[in-house]
Amino acid sequence: MILKQLIELYDLLDSPAASGEAALAYLRSIDLDCDAETYPLTGAKGSTDMIRIRIPGTNGRAVGGDAPTIGLLGRLGGLGARPERIGFVSDGDGALVALACAAKLLSMRVRGDMLPGDVFVSTHICPHAPTAPHEPVPFMGSPVSMAEVNREEVGDGAAETGAWPLDAVLSVDTTKGNRIMNERGFMISPTVKEGCILPVSDDLVTLAEMASGRRARTYPLSMNDITPYGNGLYHLNSILQPATATAAPVVGVAVTTEVPVPGCATGATHLTDLDETGSFMIEVAKAFGAGSCAFYDPAELKRFHARYGSMAHLQTMGNLPAENEHA
């Protein structure tokens, strides 16, 4: 359960003064020696504060071990749309969940409950993000492009933290602005790896059922959704954008509602839903580091490649230049 961390972080982030430094200070109040950093990332429309945390495992790379590393990434445009909208917006749920997971894992570590593998947590904090048109409801925009955030979380920028390579990624994102996810709570996507949409992981289904106490909920992806932003194609949202920049398997953990809710809506954060979402992600991190949770079947993917070849070109802009380099 991460309700305590969610409540404390929500109070911290629901402010026009929300910042990476404030979030970092909160995490260091839990573990003074935590391996965490924050820094500004500047894009065409402004800047945001990146925040990255690595929680070492008992047998992770940080201590010279061989347990796999999982990334928990909080995806969003921004925490707020000030001055247009006052308060914490629905789009901020991904950052809130990711930071609450980091806080819980740090608290567990301080108490002596360490996971086998390293866990890398990353998101960004921007209380003054722009809005963007989208159907059926408006989205939150971002002061930085998806490619820039990808670089910091799963690309060359992540390598500089020592967290690279990530062996699997859970990308958590508010995914309420649609009419195909008609349940409150969280849903998981099929696994995406190097341009291939693979079957939904049985292990993740089991963990989702245990975390929620309900039948697991999954959602469909189109080919568009796993291609990079900026190519002019319709995307469900940014939840699978990390899959365009890494060879690691990526699963989107979508925070959902029964009806379409704009990303720029305030008063639309449901902490009990986020508690289930974050609890699921922590359980996955435990199992993945212990080698008891598979995101995909390597033999099956090998057979796919032998018959159909690589789909990695879907991680690129393809045959045409980007229509919007700042998306």
URUR-V630404 format. One record per helix or strand. SS is the DSSP state (2 for helix, 1 for strand). FROM is the first residue (numbers start at 1). LEN is the number of residues. If there is no record, write none. Layout:
# URUR-V630404
ss:SS from:FROM len:LEN
ss:SS from:FROM len:LEN
This chain:
# URUR-V630404
ss:2 from:3 len:11
ss:2 from:20 len:11
ss:1 from:35 len:9
ss:1 from:46 len:10
ss:2 from:61 len:3
ss:1 from:70 len:6
ss:1 from:81 len:1
ss:1 from:89 len:1
ss:2 from:90 len:22
ss:1 from:119 len:7
ss:1 from:128 len:1
ss:1 from:131 len:2
ss:1 from:139 len:2
ss:2 from:146 len:9
ss:2 from:156 len:4
ss:1 from:168 len:7
ss:1 from:182 len:1
ss:1 from:185 len:5
ss:1 from:192 len:2
ss:1 from:196 len:2
ss:2 from:202 len:11
ss:1 from:218 len:2
ss:2 from:223 len:4
ss:2 from:241 len:4
ss:1 from:249 len:9
ss:1 from:266 len:1
ss:2 from:271 len:19
ss:2 from:298 len:11
ss:2 from:312 len:4
